[in-house]
């Protein structure tokens, strides 16, 4: 009977670790998307800036 209690506790610990891992993954993915979007926006802004100041 004590084995079932230990398995249940170990299972709960793994569940918490899995949730923490998923949360870190979401934060990392969101950070990459936000950084990438800003990088792309800066590149587009740079294209407009260069195009506006180009000798025609």
CHARMM internal coordinates of N, CA and C (Angstrom, degrees):
IC EDIT
DIST 1 N 1 CA 1.4476
DIST 1 CA 1 C 1.5294
ANGL 1 N 1 CA 1 C 112.32
DIST 1 C 2 N 1.3058
ANGL 1 CA 1 C 2 N 117.37
DIHE 1 N 1 CA 1 C 2 N -33.23
DIST 2 N 2 CA 1.4504
ANGL 1 C 2 N 2 CA 118.98
DIHE 1 CA 1 C 2 N 2 CA -178.96
DIST 2 CA 2 C 1.5304
ANGL 2 N 2 CA 2 C 111.15
DIHE 1 C 2 N 2 CA 2 C -70.29
DIST 2 C 3 N 1.3391
ANGL 2 CA 2 C 3 N 116.77
DIHE 2 N 2 CA 2 C 3 N -24.88
DIST 3 N 3 CA 1.4627
ANGL 2 C 3 N 3 CA 119.62
DIHE 2 CA 2 C 3 N 3 CA 177.79
DIST 3 CA 3 C 1.5173
ANGL 3 N 3 CA 3 C 111.37
DIHE 2 C 3 N 3 CA 3 C -64.13
DIST 3 C 4 N 1.3283
ANGL 3 CA 3 C 4 N 116.16
DIHE 3 N 3 CA 3 C 4 N -39.42
DIST 4 N 4 CA 1.4638
ANGL 3 C 4 N 4 CA 119.62
DIHE 3 CA 3 C 4 N 4 CA 179.32
DIST 4 CA 4 C 1.5245
ANGL 4 N 4 CA 4 C 110.72
DIHE 3 C 4 N 4 CA 4 C -62.70
DIST 4 C 5 N 1.3073
ANGL 4 CA 4 C 5 N 117.27
DIHE 4 N 4 CA 4 C 5 N -39.10
DIST 5 N 5 CA 1.4583
ANGL 4 C 5 N 5 CA 120.91
DIHE 4 CA 4 C 5 N 5 CA 178.82
DIST 5 CA 5 C 1.5099
ANGL 5 N 5 CA 5 C 111.39
DIHE 4 C 5 N 5 CA 5 C -66.29
DIST 5 C 6 N 1.3197
ANGL 5 CA 5 C 6 N 116.58
DIHE 5 N 5 CA 5 C 6 N -39.30
DIST 6 N 6 CA 1.4577
ANGL 5 C 6 N 6 CA 119.97
DIHE 5 CA 5 C 6 N 6 CA 179.07
DIST 6 CA 6 C 1.5225
ANGL 6 N 6 CA 6 C 110.87
DIHE 5 C 6 N 6 CA 6 C -69.62
DIST 6 C 7 N 1.3283
ANGL 6 CA 6 C 7 N 116.92
DIHE 6 N 6 CA 6 C 7 N -40.26
DIST 7 N 7 CA 1.4614
ANGL 6 C 7 N 7 CA 120.42
DIHE 6 CA 6 C 7 N 7 CA 178.31
DIST 7 CA 7 C 1.5174
ANGL 7 N 7 CA 7 C 110.64
DIHE 6 C 7 N 7 CA 7 C -63.47
DIST 7 C 8 N 1.3204
ANGL 7 CA 7 C 8 N 115.39
DIHE 7 N 7 CA 7 C 8 N -40.33
DIST 8 N 8 CA 1.4636
ANGL 7 C 8 N 8 CA 119.69
DIHE 7 CA 7 C 8 N 8 CA 179.96
DIST 8 CA 8 C 1.5266
ANGL 8 N 8 CA 8 C 110.50
DIHE 7 C 8 N 8 CA 8 C -65.13
DIST 8 C 9 N 1.3252
ANGL 8 CA 8 C 9 N 116.89
DIHE 8 N 8 CA 8 C 9 N -42.58
DIST 9 N 9 CA 1.4663
ANGL 8 C 9 N 9 CA 120.40
DIHE 8 CA 8 C 9 N 9 CA 179.40
DIST 9 CA 9 C 1.5250
ANGL 9 N 9 CA 9 C 110.29
DIHE 8 C 9 N 9 CA 9 C -66.12
DIST 9 C 10 N 1.3207
ANGL 9 CA 9 C 10 N 117.06
DIHE 9 N 9 CA 9 C 10 N -41.67
DIST 10 N 10 CA 1.4654
ANGL 9 C 10 N 10 CA 120.37
DIHE 9 CA 9 C 10 N 10 CA 178.54
DIST 10 CA 10 C 1.5163
ANGL 10 N 10 CA 10 C 110.55
DIHE 9 C 10 N 10 CA 10 C -64.52
DIST 10 C 11 N 1.3203
ANGL 10 CA 10 C 11 N 115.89
DIHE 10 N 10 CA 10 C 11 N -38.61
DIST 11 N 11 CA 1.4717
ANGL 10 C 11 N 11 CA 120.39
DIHE 10 CA 10 C 11 N 11 CA 178.86
DIST 11 CA 11 C 1.5291
ANGL 11 N 11 CA 11 C 110.47
DIHE 10 C 11 N 11 CA 11 C -64.31
DIST 11 C 12 N 1.3199
ANGL 11 CA 11 C 12 N 116.89
DIHE 11 N 11 CA 11 C 12 N -40.63
DIST 12 N 12 CA 1.4601
ANGL 11 C 12 N 12 CA 120.33
DIHE 11 CA 11 C 12 N 12 CA 178.72
DIST 12 CA 12 C 1.5164
ANGL 12 N 12 CA 12 C 110.90
DIHE 11 C 12 N 12 CA 12 C -65.69
DIST 12 C 13 N 1.3429
ANGL 12 CA 12 C 13 N 117.42
DIHE 12 N 12 CA 12 C 13 N -39.30
DIST 13 N 13 CA 1.4625
ANGL 12 C 13 N 13 CA 120.78
DIHE 12 CA 12 C 13 N 13 CA 178.22
DIST 13 CA 13 C 1.5241
ANGL 13 N 13 CA 13 C 110.44
DIHE 12 C 13 N 13 CA 13 C -63.89
DIST 13 C 14 N 1.3346
ANGL 13 CA 13 C 14 N 116.73
DIHE 13 N 13 CA 13 C 14 N -42.07
DIST 14 N 14 CA 1.4640
ANGL 13 C 14 N 14 CA 120.07
DIHE 13 CA 13 C 14 N 14 CA 178.18
DIST 14 CA 14 C 1.5240
ANGL 14 N 14 CA 14 C 110.47
DIHE 13 C 14 N 14 CA 14 C -64.96
DIST 14 C 15 N 1.3108
ANGL 14 CA 14 C 15 N 116.73
DIHE 14 N 14 CA 14 C 15 N -36.27
DIST 15 N 15 CA 1.4578
ANGL 14 C 15 N 15 CA 120.91
DIHE 14 CA 14 C 15 N 15 CA 177.73
DIST 15 CA 15 C 1.5129
ANGL 15 N 15 CA 15 C 111.65
DIHE 14 C 15 N 15 CA 15 C -63.53
DIST 15 C 16 N 1.3218
ANGL 15 CA 15 C 16 N 116.43
DIHE 15 N 15 CA 15 C 16 N -41.24
DIST 16 N 16 CA 1.4680
ANGL 15 C 16 N 16 CA 120.19
DIHE 15 CA 15 C 16 N 16 CA 178.00
DIST 16 CA 16 C 1.5160
ANGL 16 N 16 CA 16 C 110.71
DIHE 15 C 16 N 16 CA 16 C -66.47
DIST 16 C 17 N 1.3370
ANGL 16 CA 16 C 17 N 116.35
DIHE 16 N 16 CA 16 C 17 N -41.27
DIST 17 N 17 CA 1.4562
ANGL 16 C 17 N 17 CA 120.11
DIHE 16 CA 16 C 17 N 17 CA 178.62
DIST 17 CA 17 C 1.5201
ANGL 17 N 17 CA 17 C 111.04
DIHE 16 C 17 N 17 CA 17 C -63.84
DIST 17 C 18 N 1.3268
ANGL 17 CA 17 C 18 N 116.39
DIHE 17 N 17 CA 17 C 18 N -39.71
DIST 18 N 18 CA 1.4599
ANGL 17 C 18 N 18 CA 121.16
DIHE 17 CA 17 C 18 N 18 CA 179.11
DIST 18 CA 18 C 1.5168
ANGL 18 N 18 CA 18 C 110.51
DIHE 17 C 18 N 18 CA 18 C -64.08
DIST 18 C 19 N 1.3262
ANGL 18 CA 18 C 19 N 116.75
DIHE 18 N 18 CA 18 C 19 N -43.24
DIST 19 N 19 CA 1.4665
ANGL 18 C 19 N 19 CA 120.64
DIHE 18 CA 18 C 19 N 19 CA 178.79
DIST 19 CA 19 C 1.5232
ANGL 19 N 19 CA 19 C 110.89
DIHE 18 C 19 N 19 CA 19 C -64.05
DIST 19 C 20 N 1.3174
ANGL 19 CA 19 C 20 N 116.99
DIHE 19 N 19 CA 19 C 20 N -41.89
DIST 20 N 20 CA 1.4676
ANGL 19 C 20 N 20 CA 120.25
DIHE 19 CA 19 C 20 N 20 CA 179.07
DIST 20 CA 20 C 1.5172
ANGL 20 N 20 CA 20 C 109.91
DIHE 19 C 20 N 20 CA 20 C -64.28
DIST 20 C 21 N 1.3363
ANGL 20 CA 20 C 21 N 116.64
DIHE 20 N 20 CA 20 C 21 N -40.04
DIST 21 N 21 CA 1.4673
ANGL 20 C 21 N 21 CA 121.12
DIHE 20 CA 20 C 21 N 21 CA 179.48
DIST 21 CA 21 C 1.5293
ANGL 21 N 21 CA 21 C 110.03
DIHE 20 C 21 N 21 CA 21 C -64.39
DIST 21 C 22 N 1.3238
ANGL 21 CA 21 C 22 N 116.72
DIHE 21 N 21 CA 21 C 22 N -42.63
DIST 22 N 22 CA 1.4683
ANGL 21 C 22 N 22 CA 120.44
DIHE 21 CA 21 C 22 N 22 CA 178.78
DIST 22 CA 22 C 1.5228
ANGL 22 N 22 CA 22 C 110.74
DIHE 21 C 22 N 22 CA 22 C -64.46
DIST 22 C 23 N 1.3338
ANGL 22 CA 22 C 23 N 116.36
DIHE 22 N 22 CA 22 C 23 N -40.47
DIST 23 N 23 CA 1.4650
ANGL 22 C 23 N 23 CA 119.89
DIHE 22 CA 22 C 23 N 23 CA 179.57
DIST 23 CA 23 C 1.5277
ANGL 23 N 23 CA 23 C 110.79
DIHE 22 C 23 N 23 CA 23 C -63.51
DIST 23 C 24 N 1.3266
ANGL 23 CA 23 C 24 N 116.74
DIHE 23 N 23 CA 23 C 24 N -42.22
DIST 24 N 24 CA 1.4681
ANGL 23 C 24 N 24 CA 120.16
DIHE 23 CA 23 C 24 N 24 CA 177.55
DIST 24 CA 24 C 1.5241
ANGL 24 N 24 CA 24 C 110.43
DIHE 23 C 24 N 24 CA 24 C -63.82
DIST 24 C 25 N 1.3314
ANGL 24 CA 24 C 25 N 116.53
DIHE 24 N 24 CA 24 C 25 N -37.80
DIST 25 N 25 CA 1.4573
ANGL 24 C 25 N 25 CA 120.38
DIHE 24 CA 24 C 25 N 25 CA 178.71
DIST 25 CA 25 C 1.5160
ANGL 25 N 25 CA 25 C 111.97
DIHE 24 C 25 N 25 CA 25 C -64.28
DIST 25 C 26 N 1.3206
ANGL 25 CA 25 C 26 N 116.39
DIHE 25 N 25 CA 25 C 26 N -40.85
DIST 26 N 26 CA 1.4630
ANGL 25 C 26 N 26 CA 120.47
DIHE 25 CA 25 C 26 N 26 CA 179.31
DIST 26 CA 26 C 1.5263
ANGL 26 N 26 CA 26 C 110.34
DIHE 25 C 26 N 26 CA 26 C -65.58
DIST 26 C 27 N 1.3222
ANGL 26 CA 26 C 27 N 116.28
DIHE 26 N 26 CA 26 C 27 N -43.22
DIST 27 N 27 CA 1.4686
ANGL 26 C 27 N 27 CA 120.13
DIHE 26 CA 26 C 27 N 27 CA 179.72
DIST 27 CA 27 C 1.5223
ANGL 27 N 27 CA 27 C 110.24
DIHE 26 C 27 N 27 CA 27 C -63.69
DIST 27 C 28 N 1.3354
ANGL 27 CA 27 C 28 N 116.89
DIHE 27 N 27 CA 27 C 28 N -42.73
DIST 28 N 28 CA 1.4614
ANGL 27 C 28 N 28 CA 120.60
DIHE 27 CA 27 C 28 N 28 CA 178.88
DIST 28 CA 28 C 1.5231
ANGL 28 N 28 CA 28 C 111.15
DIHE 27 C 28 N 28 CA 28 C -63.69
DIST 28 C 29 N 1.3168
ANGL 28 CA 28 C 29 N 116.92
DIHE 28 N 28 CA 28 C 29 N -45.51
DIST 29 N 29 CA 1.4634
ANGL 28 C 29 N 29 CA 121.09
DIHE 28 CA 28 C 29 N 29 CA -179.40
DIST 29 CA 29 C 1.5250
ANGL 29 N 29 CA 29 C 110.73
DIHE 28 C 29 N 29 CA 29 C -63.51
DIST 29 C 30 N 1.3206
ANGL 29 CA 29 C 30 N 117.32
DIHE 29 N 29 CA 29 C 30 N -43.84
DIST 30 N 30 CA 1.4708
ANGL 29 C 30 N 30 CA 120.48
DIHE 29 CA 29 C 30 N 30 CA 178.89
DIST 30 CA 30 C 1.5233
ANGL 30 N 30 CA 30 C 110.85
DIHE 29 C 30 N 30 CA 30 C -62.99
DIST 30 C 31 N 1.3286
ANGL 30 CA 30 C 31 N 116.86
DIHE 30 N 30 CA 30 C 31 N -40.22
DIST 31 N 31 CA 1.4635
ANGL 30 C 31 N 31 CA 120.50
DIHE 30 CA 30 C 31 N 31 CA 178.95
DIST 31 CA 31 C 1.5227
ANGL 31 N 31 CA 31 C 111.08
DIHE 30 C 31 N 31 CA 31 C -63.13
DIST 31 C 32 N 1.3314
ANGL 31 CA 31 C 32 N 116.26
DIHE 31 N 31 CA 31 C 32 N -42.46
DIST 32 N 32 CA 1.4624
ANGL 31 C 32 N 32 CA 120.06
DIHE 31 CA 31 C 32 N 32 CA 178.99
DIST 32 CA 32 C 1.5222
ANGL 32 N 32 CA 32 C 110.50
DIHE 31 C 32 N 32 CA 32 C -64.41
DIST 32 C 33 N 1.3293
ANGL 32 CA 32 C 33 N 117.38
DIHE 32 N 32 CA 32 C 33 N -43.69
DIST 33 N 33 CA 1.4655
ANGL 32 C 33 N 33 CA 120.58
DIHE 32 CA 32 C 33 N 33 CA 179.40
DIST 33 CA 33 C 1.5226
ANGL 33 N 33 CA 33 C 110.99
DIHE 32 C 33 N 33 CA 33 C -63.05
DIST 33 C 34 N 1.3196
ANGL 33 CA 33 C 34 N 117.14
DIHE 33 N 33 CA 33 C 34 N -43.86
DIST 34 N 34 CA 1.4633
ANGL 33 C 34 N 34 CA 120.74
DIHE 33 CA 33 C 34 N 34 CA -179.53
DIST 34 CA 34 C 1.5266
ANGL 34 N 34 CA 34 C 110.19
DIHE 33 C 34 N 34 CA 34 C -64.34
DIST 34 C 35 N 1.3363
ANGL 34 CA 34 C 35 N 116.80
DIHE 34 N 34 CA 34 C 35 N -46.21
DIST 35 N 35 CA 1.4624
ANGL 34 C 35 N 35 CA 120.94
DIHE 34 CA 34 C 35 N 35 CA 178.60
DIST 35 CA 35 C 1.5252
ANGL 35 N 35 CA 35 C 110.80
DIHE 34 C 35 N 35 CA 35 C -61.56
DIST 35 C 36 N 1.3195
ANGL 35 CA 35 C 36 N 116.82
DIHE 35 N 35 CA 35 C 36 N -44.52
DIST 36 N 36 CA 1.4619
ANGL 35 C 36 N 36 CA 121.19
DIHE 35 CA 35 C 36 N 36 CA -179.86
DIST 36 CA 36 C 1.5201
ANGL 36 N 36 CA 36 C 112.19
DIHE 35 C 36 N 36 CA 36 C -63.20
DIST 36 C 37 N 1.3086
ANGL 36 CA 36 C 37 N 116.67
DIHE 36 N 36 CA 36 C 37 N -40.97
DIST 37 N 37 CA 1.4608
ANGL 36 C 37 N 37 CA 120.86
DIHE 36 CA 36 C 37 N 37 CA 179.05
DIST 37 CA 37 C 1.5260
ANGL 37 N 37 CA 37 C 110.90
DIHE 36 C 37 N 37 CA 37 C -64.40
DIST 37 C 38 N 1.3174
ANGL 37 CA 37 C 38 N 116.81
DIHE 37 N 37 CA 37 C 38 N -42.91
DIST 38 N 38 CA 1.4597
ANGL 37 C 38 N 38 CA 119.88
DIHE 37 CA 37 C 38 N 38 CA 178.32
DIST 38 CA 38 C 1.5288
ANGL 38 N 38 CA 38 C 111.24
DIHE 37 C 38 N 38 CA 38 C -66.72
DIST 38 C 39 N 1.3091
ANGL 38 CA 38 C 39 N 116.61
DIHE 38 N 38 CA 38 C 39 N -38.12
DIST 39 N 39 CA 1.4647
ANGL 38 C 39 N 39 CA 120.32
DIHE 38 CA 38 C 39 N 39 CA 177.37
DIST 39 CA 39 C 1.5288
ANGL 39 N 39 CA 39 C 110.53
DIHE 38 C 39 N 39 CA 39 C -62.92
DIST 39 C 40 N 1.3170
ANGL 39 CA 39 C 40 N 117.27
DIHE 39 N 39 CA 39 C 40 N -44.16
DIST 40 N 40 CA 1.4609
ANGL 39 C 40 N 40 CA 121.61
DIHE 39 CA 39 C 40 N 40 CA 177.95
DIST 40 CA 40 C 1.5288
ANGL 40 N 40 CA 40 C 110.83
DIHE 39 C 40 N 40 CA 40 C -63.34
DIST 40 C 41 N 1.3374
ANGL 40 CA 40 C 41 N 116.73
DIHE 40 N 40 CA 40 C 41 N -42.94
DIST 41 N 41 CA 1.4689
ANGL 40 C 41 N 41 CA 120.83
DIHE 40 CA 40 C 41 N 41 CA 179.20
DIST 41 CA 41 C 1.5382
ANGL 41 N 41 CA 41 C 110.43
DIHE 40 C 41 N 41 CA 41 C -63.08
DIST 41 C 42 N 1.3297
ANGL 41 CA 41 C 42 N 117.23
DIHE 41 N 41 CA 41 C 42 N -39.33
DIST 42 N 42 CA 1.4600
ANGL 41 C 42 N 42 CA 120.29
DIHE 41 CA 41 C 42 N 42 CA 178.11
DIST 42 CA 42 C 1.5280
ANGL 42 N 42 CA 42 C 110.68
DIHE 41 C 42 N 42 CA 42 C -65.16
DIST 42 C 43 N 1.3224
ANGL 42 CA 42 C 43 N 117.10
DIHE 42 N 42 CA 42 C 43 N -38.16
DIST 43 N 43 CA 1.4609
ANGL 42 C 43 N 43 CA 120.97
DIHE 42 CA 42 C 43 N 43 CA 178.26
DIST 43 CA 43 C 1.5282
ANGL 43 N 43 CA 43 C 110.83
DIHE 42 C 43 N 43 CA 43 C -64.97
DIST 43 C 44 N 1.3132
ANGL 43 CA 43 C 44 N 117.37
DIHE 43 N 43 CA 43 C 44 N -43.47
DIST 44 N 44 CA 1.4636
ANGL 43 C 44 N 44 CA 121.16
DIHE 43 CA 43 C 44 N 44 CA 178.30
DIST 44 CA 44 C 1.5244
ANGL 44 N 44 CA 44 C 109.73
DIHE 43 C 44 N 44 CA 44 C -64.03
DIST 44 C 45 N 1.3443
ANGL 44 CA 44 C 45 N 116.87
DIHE 44 N 44 CA 44 C 45 N -42.44
DIST 45 N 45 CA 1.4615
ANGL 44 C 45 N 45 CA 120.70
DIHE 44 CA 44 C 45 N 45 CA 177.98
DIST 45 CA 45 C 1.5295
ANGL 45 N 45 CA 45 C 109.92
DIHE 44 C 45 N 45 CA 45 C -60.53
DIST 45 C 46 N 1.3232
ANGL 45 CA 45 C 46 N 116.71
DIHE 45 N 45 CA 45 C 46 N -41.88
DIST 46 N 46 CA 1.4593
ANGL 45 C 46 N 46 CA 121.04
DIHE 45 CA 45 C 46 N 46 CA 178.81
DIST 46 CA 46 C 1.5234
ANGL 46 N 46 CA 46 C 111.02
DIHE 45 C 46 N 46 CA 46 C -62.36
DIST 46 C 47 N 1.3211
ANGL 46 CA 46 C 47 N 118.03
DIHE 46 N 46 CA 46 C 47 N -41.08
DIST 47 N 47 CA 1.4648
ANGL 46 C 47 N 47 CA 121.18
DIHE 46 CA 46 C 47 N 47 CA 177.56
DIST 47 CA 47 C 1.5222
ANGL 47 N 47 CA 47 C 111.16
DIHE 46 C 47 N 47 CA 47 C -60.94
DIST 47 C 48 N 1.3183
ANGL 47 CA 47 C 48 N 117.54
DIHE 47 N 47 CA 47 C 48 N -44.17
DIST 48 N 48 CA 1.4640
ANGL 47 C 48 N 48 CA 120.51
DIHE 47 CA 47 C 48 N 48 CA 177.93
DIST 48 CA 48 C 1.5278
ANGL 48 N 48 CA 48 C 111.29
DIHE 47 C 48 N 48 CA 48 C -64.33
DIST 48 C 49 N 1.3375
ANGL 48 CA 48 C 49 N 116.62
DIHE 48 N 48 CA 48 C 49 N -40.57
DIST 49 N 49 CA 1.4550
ANGL 48 C 49 N 49 CA 121.00
DIHE 48 CA 48 C 49 N 49 CA 179.91
DIST 49 CA 49 C 1.5169
ANGL 49 N 49 CA 49 C 110.98
DIHE 48 C 49 N 49 CA 49 C -63.33
DIST 49 C 50 N 1.3189
ANGL 49 CA 49 C 50 N 116.24
DIHE 49 N 49 CA 49 C 50 N -47.75
DIST 50 N 50 CA 1.4605
ANGL 49 C 50 N 50 CA 120.68
DIHE 49 CA 49 C 50 N 50 CA -179.06
DIST 50 CA 50 C 1.5282
ANGL 50 N 50 CA 50 C 109.91
DIHE 49 C 50 N 50 CA 50 C -65.58
DIST 50 C 51 N 1.3194
ANGL 50 CA 50 C 51 N 117.02
DIHE 50 N 50 CA 50 C 51 N -41.56
DIST 51 N 51 CA 1.4511
ANGL 50 C 51 N 51 CA 121.27
DIHE 50 CA 50 C 51 N 51 CA 179.45
DIST 51 CA 51 C 1.5232
ANGL 51 N 51 CA 51 C 112.46
DIHE 50 C 51 N 51 CA 51 C -63.53
DIST 51 C 52 N 1.3199
ANGL 51 CA 51 C 52 N 116.26
DIHE 51 N 51 CA 51 C 52 N -36.31
DIST 52 N 52 CA 1.4623
ANGL 51 C 52 N 52 CA 120.75
DIHE 51 CA 51 C 52 N 52 CA -179.88
DIST 52 CA 52 C 1.5246
ANGL 52 N 52 CA 52 C 111.29
DIHE 51 C 52 N 52 CA 52 C -70.32
DIST 52 C 53 N 1.3196
ANGL 52 CA 52 C 53 N 117.51
DIHE 52 N 52 CA 52 C 53 N -32.54
DIST 53 N 53 CA 1.4637
ANGL 52 C 53 N 53 CA 121.57
DIHE 52 CA 52 C 53 N 53 CA -176.42
DIST 53 CA 53 C 1.5359
ANGL 53 N 53 CA 53 C 113.04
DIHE 52 C 53 N 53 CA 53 C -99.15
DIST 53 C 54 N 1.2886
ANGL 53 CA 53 C 54 N 116.88
DIHE 53 N 53 CA 53 C 54 N 7.79
DIST 54 N 54 CA 1.4681
ANGL 53 C 54 N 54 CA 119.98
DIHE 53 CA 53 C 54 N 54 CA -179.62
DIST 54 CA 54 C 1.5299
ANGL 54 N 54 CA 54 C 109.85
DIHE 53 C 54 N 54 CA 54 C -75.89
DIST 54 C 55 N 1.3236
ANGL 54 CA 54 C 55 N 116.13
DIHE 54 N 54 CA 54 C 55 N 146.49
DIST 55 N 55 CA 1.4600
ANGL 54 C 55 N 55 CA 120.42
DIHE 54 CA 54 C 55 N 55 CA 174.67
DIST 55 CA 55 C 1.5084
ANGL 55 N 55 CA 55 C 108.23
DIHE 54 C 55 N 55 CA 55 C -74.42
DIST 55 C 56 N 1.3084
ANGL 55 CA 55 C 56 N 115.54
DIHE 55 N 55 CA 55 C 56 N 127.08
DIST 56 N 56 CA 1.4643
ANGL 55 C 56 N 56 CA 119.26
DIHE 55 CA 55 C 56 N 56 CA -176.49
DIST 56 CA 56 C 1.5023
ANGL 56 N 56 CA 56 C 111.16
DIHE 55 C 56 N 56 CA 56 C -107.70
END
COOR INIT
IC SEED 1 N 1 CA 1 C
IC BUILD
